[in-house]
Amino acid sequence: MKSNNHYQAFLLVTLFTLHCLTPPATAACSGTNSAVVSALLPLHTGNDCTALQLRGLQQLAALRAVINEVNNELKPQDGLTIGLQVQDTCSTPDGAMRAAMRSLVDV
């Protein structure tokens, strides 16, 4: 059941991202010539979600590096940029679902 909740959260964020990239984009999307990647990462763990999770921090660093590299490689005349929105799942299925909902509202 745990993986099902993660799958649902991933699917919600993916569908919203595709919606933003498909013309005409809504006002909730970041605007023309830009895209926002929403990442649901396990940055913290524990009952109160305060203990740092090394694996999640490593994933965040890798994701930031990749997005920076892609933005540096994009042609300036195209004006396309990729942004990053990170939501902490607190390493739980319920946290992942809450993070997915937050990412849909915060875009």
C-alpha positions as CSV (number, residue, x, y, z in Angstrom):
1,M,0.0,0.0,0.0
2,K,2.9,2.4,0.7
3,S,4.1,2.3,-2.9
4,N,0.6,3.0,-4.1
5,N,0.5,6.3,-2.2
6,H,3.8,7.3,-3.6
7,Y,2.6,6.4,-7.1
8,Q,-0.5,8.5,-6.7
9,A,1.5,11.5,-5.5
10,F,4.0,11.1,-8.4
11,L,1.1,10.8,-10.9
12,L,-0.6,14.0,-9.6
13,V,2.6,16.1,-9.9
14,T,3.4,14.6,-13.3
15,L,0.0,15.3,-14.7
16,F,0.1,18.9,-13.5
17,T,3.6,19.4,-15.0
18,L,2.4,18.1,-18.3
19,H,-0.6,20.4,-18.1
20,C,1.7,23.4,-17.7
21,L,3.8,22.4,-20.6
22,T,0.9,21.9,-23.0
23,P,-0.5,25.0,-24.6
24,P,-2.5,26.9,-23.5
25,A,-0.9,26.9,-20.0
26,T,-3.1,28.2,-17.2
27,A,-2.2,31.1,-14.9
28,A,-1.1,28.5,-12.2
29,C,1.8,27.6,-14.4
30,S,5.0,29.5,-14.1
31,G,4.6,31.4,-17.4
32,T,5.8,31.3,-21.0
33,N,9.1,29.7,-21.8
34,S,9.6,28.3,-18.4
35,A,8.8,25.0,-16.7
36,V,8.9,24.0,-13.0
37,V,10.0,20.6,-11.9
38,S,8.3,19.6,-8.7
39,A,10.3,17.2,-6.6
40,L,9.0,15.2,-3.7
41,L,12.0,14.3,-1.6
42,P,12.5,12.6,1.8
43,L,14.5,15.5,3.3
44,H,13.5,14.7,6.9
45,T,12.4,11.7,8.9
46,G,11.1,10.9,12.4
47,N,7.8,11.4,14.2
48,D,8.1,15.1,14.1
49,C,9.9,15.3,10.7
50,T,13.0,17.1,12.1
51,A,15.8,14.5,11.7
52,L,17.7,15.1,8.4
53,Q,17.7,12.3,5.9
54,L,21.0,12.1,4.1
55,R,19.6,10.3,1.1
56,G,17.1,13.0,0.4
57,L,19.7,15.7,0.7
58,Q,21.9,13.9,-1.8
59,Q,18.9,13.6,-4.2
60,L,18.3,17.3,-3.8
61,A,21.9,18.2,-4.5
62,A,21.9,16.0,-7.6
63,L,18.6,17.4,-8.9
64,R,19.8,21.0,-8.4
65,A,23.1,20.2,-10.3
66,V,21.2,18.6,-13.2
67,I,18.7,21.5,-13.5
68,N,21.5,24.1,-13.3
69,E,23.4,22.1,-16.0
70,V,20.4,22.0,-18.3
71,N,19.7,25.7,-17.8
72,N,23.3,26.5,-18.7
73,E,23.1,24.4,-21.8
74,L,19.8,25.9,-23.1
75,K,20.2,28.4,-25.9
76,P,19.8,31.9,-24.5
77,Q,17.8,33.1,-27.5
78,D,15.2,30.5,-26.7
79,G,14.6,32.0,-23.3
80,L,13.6,28.7,-21.8
81,T,14.4,28.1,-18.2
82,I,13.6,25.3,-15.8
83,G,12.9,25.9,-12.2
84,L,12.8,23.6,-9.2
85,Q,10.2,23.3,-6.5
86,V,11.0,21.0,-3.7
87,Q,8.5,19.5,-1.2
88,D,9.6,17.4,1.8
89,T,7.7,14.1,2.1
90,C,9.0,13.5,5.7
91,S,9.8,10.0,4.5
92,T,6.2,8.8,4.9
93,P,3.4,8.0,2.4
94,D,1.0,10.5,4.0
95,G,3.8,13.1,3.9
96,A,4.3,12.3,0.2
97,M,0.6,12.9,-0.5
98,R,0.5,16.2,1.4
99,A,3.7,17.3,-0.4
100,A,2.1,16.4,-3.8
101,M,-1.0,18.5,-2.9
102,R,1.2,21.4,-1.7
103,S,3.2,21.3,-5.0
104,L,0.0,21.6,-7.0
105,V,-1.1,24.6,-5.0
106,D,2.4,26.3,-4.8
107,V,3.2,26.3,-8.5
